[in-house]
Amino acid sequence: MTATVTPTEPAEETPGLLARIAHRATAGGPINQVLVPLAAVVAALVVGAVFITFDGSNPLLVYREIVSAVFTGRRGFSDTATAATPLILIGLGYAIAYRARVFTIGAEGQYLVGAVVGTAWVTAGGISDMPRFPLIMSGLLLAALGGALWSMLAGWLGVRFGANIVISSLMLVYVAEAVLAWAVRDGIKDPDSFVNQSRQIGPATLPDLPGTSTHIGFALAVLLVPVAAVLMARHRGGFRVTAYGHNPSALDANEVRSKTVVLLVMVIAGALAGLAGMVETAGVSGRLGAQASVNLGFEAIIVALLGRLNPVGVLFAGLSLAGLTIGFESAQREFDLPSSLVGVITALIVVFVVVGDALASRGKEAA
């Protein structure tokens, strides 16, 4: 006789901090949705100014250089859009999953698996001779499928055996890193290269948007924002996702299996992460190497939470964090700043979001 394990409710299986942030991100009106993240960014930049001063630089000049690098630099906005693309794609997946209170943190692994699957396809003998458009589209679709299956594995372990999705999705990241290492060393290694890397993507390289140096993956990410917004706000599936996040038992009472919702959001999140992996490979690096793991899957968690689990918010949060990164790279060269400073400010943004949410919640209770 096979034992059936009932999945635990999201609030029971997730870290309290992440669950509280996600809950407050979708609660309340303009204060929670807009003012809290804006105030968090401003507060983080103020504290960052203190660190810059201690480092011996003028924070006003540093911040002016950051703004100038993004908005008036020769490639400022193009570089920002390119850097934001994978953050937006992965952030959208996280936002949907977190609305259901399904807290996966394994997008980095799904990103890598998607990149491996997509690259293996478009560089395979015979396949690479396909016309460019179907080659690109098939590579992107297979990458999304690879990421979806990798994510669904963590979801299946959760709904079938009651495994903690946070832990299982994170552990699968390390397995994915091993898959990447094997793939670039043996499976899809360029036989003419002494370095562990795949063949060049070649004709599967994403073209640039007309008049820019930003690949079309950015346009794809932007187009998916209203699609996700409409699905979450007006589609029955989006309603079920939100309902599961608030009351899983209500879905079961209405003959909608809550396990199906968990698997659905895991598949969506994984597909978007896998798609991001192939977009980054085909649009930026041109080939897959052992250095493909750059923690974008973890940075996108901040994008989803800062964007308040709202697709439009994810778009702006992704562009903002990418802009900070690009701007600080320029300021680092100009003022010889520590390379870790942008990471410190990003972490401070999360801290101040948590503080702002707590203060807003207390103010609401006091009123």
N, C-alpha and C positions, 0 to 999 in steps of 0.2 A: 504494500500500500504506500503510495507516494504522499509525503507530507506536503501540505500547502502552507506557505508562509505568507501571512498578510503583511503588506508593506507598511512600515511605520509611517506615521504622519510626518510631514516635512519639519514641523517645529521640533520633533523629537530626535530627528536623525542628523540635524545640521548644527554647525557651530552657532552658539547663541548670538555672537556679534554679527555674523553675516546674515542670519535670519532677521535680526532686529533692523539692520540697515535696509534690507530688502522690503520689510514691512513698512517702514517709515517712508521709503522712497515712493511707494504707491499710495500713501495715505495723505490726507490733507489737501489744501488748495495751493494757491500760488506761492505761499511761503515755503512749503516743503519742496515744491516742484522747481522753483526758479531761484528764490532768494537764498535758500540754504546752500546750494552748490556755488552760486556766485560769491556769496560771503566766504565760503570755504576757500575758493581760489584766491580771493583778495587777501585773506588772512595768511594763507601759505606764502604768498608773494611778499607780504610784509615781514614775516619771519625770515624768509629767504634773503630779504634786504639786509637784515641784521648779520646773517652769515657772510654775505658779500662784503659788508663793511669790515668785519673782523678779518677777512681775507686781504684787506688793503685796497679794495676797489670801490668806486662810487656806484652805489646801486642804481641811481637814476640813469647814469650813463650805460650801465649794463642792461637795464630794462629797455632803454631806448635802442640799443643795438639789437636786442631780441625782436622788438617790434619792427625795426627796420629790416632785419634779415628776412622776416616772414612776409611783410607787406610791400616792401619796396626793393628787396633784393632781386637780382636777375632771375633766379630760379626759386625764390622764396616760397611762393604759393604752390608752385608745381611740386617742389620737394615735400611741402607740408601735406598736400593732397595724396601724394604717393605713400608717405609714411602713415597717413591716417587710414588708408584703404583696408589693410588687414585688421586694424583695430575696430573699424566700423563693422566689418563683416562678422568678426568673432563677437563683438559687443552686442550685436543684434541677437545672436544665438543665446548668449548669456541672459539678455533681457527677457526673452521669451521663457527660458527655463526658470529663471528666478521669479517670474510672475506666478508660475505654478508652484513656487517654493521647492523646486527641484534644484538643489545646489550642486551642480557639477562644476569642478574647477580643472577639468582635464582637457581643455581646448588645445593646449600646447601639443599634446599627443595626437589629437585628431588633426591638427594643422600639419604635423609632420607626416602622418600616414597619408593624408590627402596629397601632400607634395610628392611623396614617394610613388604613390599609385599613378598620379597624373603624369609625372615625369617618365616613369617606366613605360607608359603607353605611348607618349608622343615621341620617345626616342627609340622605340622598338623597330627592328628591321622591317621594312615594308610599310609599316604604319606611318612612319615619318614622311613617306612619299605622297600621302593623301593631300588633296587641296587644302589650302591654309585654313579656311573658315571651318570646315568640318573637323579638321585636326584640332584646332583650338577649342571648339565647343565640346568635342568628345573628351579632350583632356580635362577640361573644367568639370564636366559632368561626372567622370569617373573619380576625380579627386573628391568631389562632394560625396559620392557614394562611399568611397573609402573612409572618409571622416565620419559619415553617418553610421556605418557599420561598427567602427571602433567605439563610437559614443554609445551606440545601442548595446554593446557588450556590457558596459558599466550599468546601463539602465536595466538590462535583463538580469544581471546579478542582484540588483536591488529588488526588483519585483518578484523574482523567483525564489531567492534565498534570503532576502532581507538584508543584503550587504549594504553597508553605508556607501551611498553614491559619491559623497565627497572623497572618501578614502579610495574607493575602487577606481574612480576616474583619475585621481592623482597617481595611483600606482601604475595605471596604464600609460601614463606619460613616460615613465622610465622604460617600459617595454617598447614604446614607440621610438624612443631614442636609440634603443638597441637595434630595432628594425632599420632605422635610418643608417646607423653605422654599418650594418651588414650590407645594406643596399648599395651604398656608395663605395664599399670596399670590394664587393663581389657581384651582387645581383645586377646592378645597372651601371657598373663602373665603366668609365671611358677607357678603352684598352690602350689608347695612345697617350694617356696621362699618367705621370708618376704620382699624382696627388689623388687621394680618395675623393672622387667626384664623378658625376654622371656626364654623359655627352652633352654638348650644347643643345638647348631646346630647339634652336634653328627656326624653321618656319612656324613653330607653335608660339613664338615670342609674341606677346600682346602688343598690338600697335598703339601708338600714342594718339591721344585726342587731338583733333586738328588745331594747330596753332599753339600747342603746349608741349611740354616735355613730360606730361603725366600720362601713364598708360590708361587704356579704356577700363581697366579694373576699377578705377575710381568711379567712373560713370555707373558701372554695374552696382557698386556698393551704394551709391546715392539712390539709384532706382529701386533698390530693395527696401529702402527706408519707408516710402509711402506704402509699398506692398505689405510690409510687416505691420505698419500702423493700421491699415484698413482691415487686415486679417484679425488683429487683436481687438479692434473696436467694433467691427460689424459682422464678423463671420462667426458661425456657431462654434467652430473649433477654438477660436480665440476666447469666446465666452467660457467654454469648458476649461481652458487652461487657467483663466482667472478664477473660475469657481473652485477648481481643485486647490488652488493656492490658499483660498479662504476656508473651504470646508470640503475635504475629500469625501466625507460620508454622504454629502448631499448628492454627489454624482452617482455613487453606488445606489442610492435610494431611487434615482431616476433612471436606472438601468443603463448607465454609462460606466463602463469599467474604468476605475481610477488607474489601474495598471496601464491601460492603453494610453492615457494622457501622459503618464511618466515616460513611456517609450517614445511617444510622439515628440515631446519637447526635447528629449535626448537626441533623437534622430535629426531634428531641425538644427539644434545647436551644433551637432557634429558635422552636418552637411555644410553649414556656413563656415565652420573652422577649416574643414578640408578644402573648401573652395578658396578660402583665404591663403592656404598653403600653396596651392597651385598658382593663384594670381600673383603672389609674391615671387615665386620661382620664375614664372614665365614673363612677368612684367618688370622685374628688377634685376635679379641675379643672373638669369639666362641659363643656369644649370644648377643642379642640386649638389651641395657639398655637405661635409660633416658639420659645418658651422651653421647649418640652417636653423638650429634651435636657438632662438634669440629672445625667448620669454614673452613673445607677443600674446600668447594665450593667457598669461598671467596679468599682463598689463591691461588686457581687454576687460578683466573683471572690474578694474577701476573705472573704465569707460562706461560699462553698463550701470554701475552704481552711481557714478557722477551724473549720468544721463537720466537717472531716476527710473530706470527700466522702461523708458519711453523711446521708441525708435527715433523720433526727431531729436530727443535729448542725447541719444547715443551718437548721432551724427555730429552734433556740436561738441560733445565731449571728446570724441575721437579727433576732430580737427584741432581742438584746443590743446590736448596733450601732445599731438604730433607737432603743433606749432611751437610749444614749449621746448620740445626736444630739438627741433631744427634751429630755433632761435638761440638756445643755450649752446649748441655746437658752435655757432658763429661767435657768440660772446666768449666762449671758452678760448677760442683762438685769439681773439682780440685782447682779452684781459687776463689770460693765463689762469682761468678759474679751475677749480677741481672738477674732474669729470663726473664725480658723484653728486654734484649739486642738484642737477635736475631730478635725480632719483629721490633726493631728500625732500625737495619741494613737492614732488608727486605723492610721496608718502604723507606729507603734512596735509595735503588736500584731503586725503582719506580721513585723517584724524579729525580735521575741522568739520568734515561732513558729518561724522559721528557726533561730534560735540554739538553742532548746529541742530541736528535732528533731535538730540536729547533736550536741548533748550526749548525748541519749538514744541516738543511733546509736553514738557512741563508747563509751558505757558498756556497751552490748550487746556490742560487739566486744571490749572489755577483759575482760568476763566470759567 
